[in-house]
Amino acid sequence: MGSPKIVQVEHLFKVFRRDTTEVVALDDVSLDVAEGEFVALMGPSGSGKTTLLNIIAGIDRATSGQVAIGGTDIAELDEDELAEWRNHQIGFIFQTLNLIPVLTAVENVELPLLLTDLGRAERRAHAETALALVGLADRMEHRPRQLSGGQEQRVAIARSLVTDPALVLADEPTGDLDAKSAHEVLTILSRLNREFGKTIIMVTHDPKAAGVASVVRHLDKGLLLPL
């Protein structure tokens, strides 16, 4: 028996309309991801990688097809239900970090917990644990401008983990980093997968980054190429 499927994507189409033109971003994509897998999605710019990631995250909606995450058909959720589901089930690491400059590292990490029922002390404890996990226990009170690019990305990773999501999605998490910082970030993602069993889907164009994944899939012009 293999691990249960946490992501089940079936016959997914995404069409963008620009004036009178239709652009097919995803063309009949089907993808299963098992619990505990680390999947890298590769492909040239415009191949549909980020579109697929955003649909799995519930940030964007498919034109047609099915997306079930942990058995939940996310197309059935309205916008409020989707936001609630996303906050508990998905940890999203963006290439643009979206850290709030006036907040400290620990305050940035705590943000997703403001939407939960946790009290202030519990939120703080969870945020501190997440920062310690990414090696930033000594940087909790630093603001983003006081951190290196790699440290900022690690704060963003901690923020994505603070709700203990079932699925971590990373969109080019090393895209803007130097080689040393990129290595640190990939080491953390690899450790989260191996030691903590986190299921990770990472979009990347970098073969080195893809090398830490257990499964590599390629998209080209909206098509998911066979293994």
C-alpha positions as CSV (number, residue, x, y, z in Angstrom):
1,M,0.0,0.0,0.0
2,G,1.4,3.4,-1.0
3,S,0.8,6.6,0.9
4,P,-2.7,8.1,0.5
5,K,-3.1,10.8,-2.2
6,I,-3.2,14.3,-0.7
7,V,-3.6,16.0,-4.1
8,Q,-5.8,14.6,-6.9
9,V,-6.0,16.8,-10.0
10,E,-8.1,15.4,-12.8
11,H,-8.5,16.7,-16.4
12,L,-7.8,20.3,-15.4
13,F,-8.2,23.0,-17.9
14,K,-7.5,26.7,-17.4
15,V,-8.3,29.2,-20.1
16,F,-7.5,32.9,-19.8
17,R,-9.4,35.3,-22.1
18,R,-7.6,38.4,-23.4
19,D,-9.9,40.5,-25.4
20,T,-11.1,38.1,-28.2
21,T,-8.1,35.7,-27.7
22,E,-8.2,32.6,-25.6
23,V,-5.0,31.4,-24.0
24,V,-4.9,27.8,-22.7
25,A,-2.7,27.8,-19.7
26,L,-3.4,24.2,-18.6
27,D,-4.5,21.6,-21.1
28,D,-6.1,18.5,-19.6
29,V,-3.6,18.1,-16.7
30,S,-4.0,15.2,-14.3
31,L,-1.6,14.9,-11.3
32,D,-1.6,12.8,-8.1
33,V,0.6,13.7,-5.2
34,A,1.0,11.2,-2.3
35,E,1.2,12.3,1.3
36,G,4.8,13.0,2.2
37,E,6.0,13.5,-1.4
38,F,8.3,16.3,-2.5
39,V,7.3,17.2,-6.0
40,A,9.1,19.7,-8.2
41,L,7.2,21.2,-11.1
42,M,9.6,22.4,-13.9
43,G,9.1,24.0,-17.3
44,P,9.9,27.1,-19.3
45,S,8.3,30.4,-18.5
46,G,4.6,30.4,-19.5
47,S,4.3,26.6,-19.3
48,G,1.6,26.8,-16.6
49,K,3.6,25.9,-13.5
50,T,2.4,28.8,-11.3
51,T,-1.1,28.6,-12.7
52,L,-1.3,24.9,-11.6
53,L,0.2,25.8,-8.1
54,N,-2.3,28.6,-7.7
55,I,-5.3,26.4,-8.5
56,I,-4.1,23.7,-6.1
57,A,-3.8,26.4,-3.4
58,G,-7.3,27.7,-4.1
59,I,-5.9,31.1,-5.1
60,D,-7.2,30.7,-8.7
61,R,-10.1,28.6,-10.0
62,A,-9.9,26.1,-12.9
63,T,-12.0,26.5,-16.0
64,S,-12.9,22.9,-15.8
65,G,-11.7,19.7,-14.2
66,Q,-11.5,18.5,-10.6
67,V,-9.1,19.4,-7.7
68,A,-9.4,17.5,-4.5
69,I,-7.0,18.3,-1.6
70,G,-7.1,15.8,1.3
71,G,-10.4,14.6,0.0
72,T,-11.9,18.1,-0.2
73,D,-13.3,19.1,-3.6
74,I,-12.2,22.7,-3.5
75,A,-14.4,23.7,-6.4
76,E,-17.4,23.1,-4.1
77,L,-16.2,25.8,-1.6
78,D,-17.4,29.4,-1.8
79,E,-14.9,32.2,-1.3
80,D,-15.3,32.4,2.5
81,E,-15.0,28.7,2.9
82,L,-12.0,28.6,0.5
83,A,-10.2,31.3,2.5
84,E,-10.8,29.4,5.8
85,W,-9.7,26.1,4.2
86,R,-6.6,27.7,2.7
87,N,-5.6,29.2,6.0
88,H,-5.6,25.8,7.8
89,Q,-4.6,23.4,5.0
90,I,-2.1,25.3,2.8
91,G,1.3,26.9,3.5
92,F,2.2,29.1,0.5
93,I,5.8,30.3,0.0
94,F,5.9,33.1,-2.6
95,Q,8.9,34.3,-4.7
96,T,8.0,37.8,-3.7
97,L,8.1,37.4,0.1
98,N,5.1,39.6,1.1
99,L,6.7,40.3,4.5
100,I,5.3,43.5,6.2
101,P,8.3,45.8,6.7
102,V,7.1,47.4,10.0
103,L,6.6,44.1,11.7
104,T,9.3,42.0,13.3
105,A,10.0,38.4,12.1
106,V,7.9,36.9,14.8
107,E,5.0,39.3,14.1
108,N,5.1,38.4,10.4
109,V,5.1,34.7,11.2
110,E,2.2,35.2,13.6
111,L,-0.1,36.8,11.0
112,P,-1.9,33.7,9.7
113,L,-2.8,32.8,13.3
114,L,-4.8,36.0,13.7
115,L,-7.5,34.2,11.8
116,T,-7.6,31.3,14.3
117,D,-9.1,30.9,17.8
118,L,-5.7,30.8,19.4
119,G,-4.9,33.3,22.3
120,R,-2.1,35.8,22.1
121,A,0.4,33.7,24.1
122,E,-0.3,30.6,22.0
123,R,0.1,32.5,18.8
124,R,3.4,33.8,19.9
125,A,4.6,30.3,21.0
126,H,3.6,28.8,17.6
127,A,5.4,31.6,15.8
128,E,8.6,31.2,17.9
129,T,8.6,27.4,17.3
130,A,8.3,28.0,13.5
131,L,11.1,30.5,13.5
132,A,13.3,28.1,15.5
133,L,12.6,25.4,13.0
134,V,14.1,27.5,10.2
135,G,17.1,28.5,12.3
136,L,16.1,32.0,13.1
137,A,15.5,31.8,16.9
138,D,18.0,34.6,17.3
139,R,16.3,36.9,14.8
140,M,12.8,37.0,16.0
141,E,12.7,40.7,16.9
142,H,14.4,41.8,13.6
143,R,12.5,43.6,11.0
144,P,12.8,42.4,7.3
145,R,15.2,45.2,6.4
146,Q,17.6,44.0,9.1
147,L,17.7,40.5,7.6
148,S,19.5,39.1,4.5
149,G,17.5,37.9,1.5
150,G,17.9,34.3,2.6
151,Q,16.8,35.1,6.2
152,E,13.7,36.9,4.8
153,Q,12.8,33.8,2.8
154,R,13.2,31.6,5.9
155,V,10.8,34.0,7.7
156,A,8.4,33.4,4.9
157,I,8.8,29.7,5.2
158,A,8.2,29.9,8.9
159,R,5.0,31.9,8.2
160,S,3.9,29.2,5.8
161,L,4.4,26.5,8.5
162,V,2.9,28.2,11.5
163,T,-0.6,26.8,11.0
164,D,0.9,23.3,10.5
165,P,-0.6,22.9,7.1
166,A,-1.2,19.6,5.3
167,L,0.4,20.9,2.1
168,V,3.3,23.3,1.5
169,L,3.4,25.0,-1.9
170,A,6.5,27.0,-3.0
171,D,6.6,29.2,-6.1
172,E,10.3,29.7,-7.1
173,P,11.4,29.9,-3.5
174,T,15.1,30.4,-4.5
175,G,14.4,32.5,-7.6
176,D,15.7,35.8,-6.1
177,L,18.5,34.4,-3.8
178,D,22.2,34.0,-4.1
179,A,23.7,30.5,-4.2
180,K,24.4,30.2,-0.5
181,S,20.9,31.5,0.6
182,A,19.3,29.2,-2.0
183,H,21.1,26.2,-0.6
184,E,20.0,27.1,3.0
185,V,16.3,27.4,1.8
186,L,16.4,24.1,-0.1
187,T,18.0,22.4,2.9
188,I,15.2,23.6,5.1
189,L,12.5,22.4,2.6
190,S,14.3,19.0,2.3
191,R,14.4,18.7,6.1
192,L,10.7,19.6,6.4
193,N,9.9,16.8,4.0
194,R,12.2,14.1,5.3
195,E,12.0,14.7,9.1
196,F,8.6,16.2,9.5
197,G,6.8,14.4,6.6
198,K,5.5,17.6,5.0
199,T,4.1,17.2,1.5
200,I,5.7,19.9,-0.7
201,I,5.0,21.0,-4.3
202,M,7.6,23.4,-5.5
203,V,7.7,25.3,-8.8
204,T,11.2,25.9,-10.1
205,H,13.2,26.5,-13.2
206,D,16.4,25.6,-11.5
207,P,17.6,21.9,-11.9
208,K,19.6,22.2,-8.6
209,A,16.5,23.2,-6.7
210,A,14.6,20.3,-8.4
211,G,17.3,18.0,-7.3
212,V,16.1,18.0,-3.7
213,A,12.6,16.8,-4.7
214,S,11.7,13.1,-4.7
215,V,9.6,13.5,-7.9
216,V,10.2,15.9,-10.8
217,R,7.4,16.6,-13.3
218,H,7.7,18.8,-16.4
219,L,5.1,21.2,-17.9
220,D,5.3,22.5,-21.4
221,K,2.7,24.8,-23.0
222,G,0.1,23.8,-20.5
223,L,0.7,20.0,-20.9
224,L,2.0,17.9,-18.1
225,L,4.6,15.6,-19.7
226,P,4.5,11.9,-18.8
227,L,7.1,10.5,-16.4
